[in-house]
Amino acid sequence: MSTIGTIDRPATHDPMKQVPTMTPPVSDTPAPDTSGAPEARQNRNREMQLMQEALARAHMHDRLQEAESERQAVRLAAARRMQRRAERASLRARRALAMAVMQ
């Protein structure tokens, strides 16, 4: 079965354009009365199959957030280092100017 979309991300939200999930049986014999059990079973099976996909998507989302926060922490540490370096350079320049004025 080739599906275009998934349960979480359907290909289209228009019900008229969606592919039907179950096709009626093609036979001359009447279909047995199942009172909705196969449909529920099929939906449950499909949900179970797509559960791994949803789990992987959630895992990747968490990993991406973790990587982004790590990058942000590295940028913050680098900015603080540069700020301290600039403050030390500013102090050296003030001292040098004061020494030049004193002489």
N, C-alpha and C positions, 0 to 999 in steps of 0.2 A: 504494500500500500504506500503510495507516494503522497505525502501531505505537503501542501504548500506552506501552511502556517502551523503554529502549535496552539495549545490551549491558552498559554500565557500571552502569546503574541500571534493573534490570528492574522492571516494575510489581508483580510478586509473586515470591517465591522458591519458591512451591509449584509443582512441575512439573505437577501435575494441572490447575492453573488457568491455565497459560501458553498462549498462542496458538501453535499449531504453526508452525514457520518455513516448511516446504514442504508443499504440499497434493499429494496424488497426482493424476496426470493423469486427466481424465475422458474416456475414449475406449474404443472396442472393440478397438483394436489394442494388442498387447502393447508395453510400454515397452522401448526398446532397452537393452541391458546397458551401462551406463556405468561400472560399478564405482566409484561414489562421486565421480566427477570433477565433475558439475554441482553437487553439494552443496558440495564444497570450493570450487568457483568462486563459488557464490552466497555462501558464508560470507566468502570473501575480498573480494568486491565490497561486501558489507555492512560488513565491517571497514574497508575503504578509505573508504566513505562516512561512517562514524562516527568515523574518525580525526580529521577536521576538528573534530567536536564535542568529542572528548577534548582536542585541542590547544587549542581555545578555552577549555575548562573549566580546563585547567592554566594558561593565560595569565591568566585572570581570577583564579585563586587566587594567582598570583605578584603581580599588581597589587594585590589586596586586602591581602596581607601587606606589600607595600612601602608602601601608604598607611597602614596601621596603625603601622608602625615610624616613619614620618614624623610622624604625630600624636603618638606617644610621645615623640619627640625634641623636638617643639615644647612639649609639656607639661613635660618635664624642664627645658628652657631657661627657661620661664616660672616654674617653681618655684624655680630657682636665683636668678633676678632678684628674686623676692619675698623670698627668704631674705636676700639681701644688703641689700635695702631695710629689712627688719625689723631686721637687725643694726645698720645705721646709725641707725635710729630709737632703738634701745635705747641705743646709745652717746650720742646726743644727750640722751636722758632722764637717763642717769647723770651726764653733765656738768652738766646743768641742776640736778639734785638736789645734786651736790657744791657747785656755786656757791651754791645757796640755803642749804646748811648752813654754808658758810664765812662768810657774811655775817651 
